[in-house]
Amino acid sequence: MTRASIRLRSAAALSLIVTLIWLGTALVTARLLTSELNEVFDSALQETGQRILQLAVVDVLSREEEGVSQRVMALDDHAEYFTYIVRDDQGRVLLTSHRADPARFPAFAATGFHDAEGLRFYHETAVRGTIALTIAEPMSHRREVANEMALSLALPLLVMIPLSIAGIFYGLGYGLRPLGQLRSQLARRGVKDLSPLPTEKMAMELRPIADTLNQLLVRLDTAFTAERSFTANAAHELRTPLAGALAQVQRLRQTSSDPDSARRAAEIEATLKRLTRLSERLMQLARAEGARLLNDIPQDLRPILKIVVDDFAQGADAGRIALSLPGVPTLSDIDPDAVAILARNLIENALRHGQGPVPVTLDPQGTLTVENDCPAISPRDLSVLSGRFVRGKDAGAGSGLGLAIVRTIAERIGSPLSLSSPIPGKSIGFSACLKLHGALPIYQD
């Protein structure tokens, strides 16, 4: 399962938190403003009612006839939010606003504010309770004002929340930029680069990580150096006693008159030869891992490959190698010994696992290709074939280090080893391809 990046998770969490804070603040503000608005509306309703009641008392007391109902007519058509009705102590309607419906005005026994049938009422009496005024305001009016107020608070959030989220993403990206630089710095390193990371200009939060990583790199470098040193020294120290033992066994086999002793001597000789080849491979592996593989002055690859092929021509595989070289110098900055180790291991591997000719080709761009006609290798086996001590089927006396040495050198020079089976365009065969990068070829007339 792929996990989201730290930046994405942090930005999502902060965006959610900021959004909830904005929405919560807007909700609390709307609640507070609604409460304040209700107080303002109640105050306005009370003041209006008291003023109307004073005028109504004057009007009612100045009438010649009692109990006459009178409706106040509007001067023009307008939205009327306050409606009122004036009654006497006997419940008779004395005065109403032009849109007041007496049936919707209950007769309240107590003065003050009341709610009924979607209206907010204020009830007040005068002249010792003989004249009562009830003024009403629709609750829908208050809700409409509250909704408009909430909308006015919500509209800015439609702009502020996306801007806040964009700012969070940008801010986190800017703040985490040193972490990305550290990642890029590590990604640009080669597989053998164990030098400490520079921490002078590094952010203080990353310095403990870099210091810990540097300590790990130092321990790894020490361990690898000790391993390479042990491998090289052990292989070197084994050469002399192995050569002496091999010479003694060969002499014993030649001078022995007992067939059984001669047979055993031959077996010991074969074992000692395998040990000698293994020690040589271990020395090559130590050189591939620790020695300098690139030179300052490019050299022609063709003479190196000719020498390697001529060495094989002196042995039992004479005539099997078909060397194809370009007619112009092919320059490379790879150390000639490393090139020879590469070519020798690839050719020896092809000779051991194939029966027919072994084409060895170097093109003008410095790409070396070695092929043989072995049975096709499955993709699963091919993927692990370049590992250490991995031997293919029918490997014979192989050590399982040839392709591992080639892969190690290829990684250190920055040129991947390409293995394919079967050979492109065929149903059988094995092909190893490696670009011996370096200076561009020089073409001469």
Secondary structure as GFF3:
##gff-version 3
##sequence-region A 1 445
A	DSSP	alpha_helix	6	61	.	.	.	ID=ss1
A	DSSP	beta_strand	70	71	.	.	.	ID=ss2
A	DSSP	beta_strand	83	88	.	.	.	ID=ss3
A	DSSP	beta_strand	93	96	.	.	.	ID=ss4
A	DSSP	three_ten_helix	102	104	.	.	.	ID=ss5
A	DSSP	beta_strand	112	116	.	.	.	ID=ss6
A	DSSP	beta_strand	119	126	.	.	.	ID=ss7
A	DSSP	beta_strand	131	138	.	.	.	ID=ss8
A	DSSP	alpha_helix	139	175	.	.	.	ID=ss9
A	DSSP	alpha_helix	177	187	.	.	.	ID=ss10
A	DSSP	alpha_helix	207	255	.	.	.	ID=ss11
A	DSSP	alpha_helix	259	290	.	.	.	ID=ss12
A	DSSP	beta_strand	294	300	.	.	.	ID=ss13
A	DSSP	alpha_helix	302	313	.	.	.	ID=ss14
A	DSSP	beta_strand	321	324	.	.	.	ID=ss15
A	DSSP	beta_strand	331	334	.	.	.	ID=ss16
A	DSSP	alpha_helix	336	353	.	.	.	ID=ss17
A	DSSP	beta_strand	358	362	.	.	.	ID=ss18
A	DSSP	beta_strand	367	372	.	.	.	ID=ss19
A	DSSP	alpha_helix	379	383	.	.	.	ID=ss20
A	DSSP	alpha_helix	402	412	.	.	.	ID=ss21
A	DSSP	beta_strand	418	420	.	.	.	ID=ss22
A	DSSP	beta_strand	430	435	.	.	.	ID=ss23
###
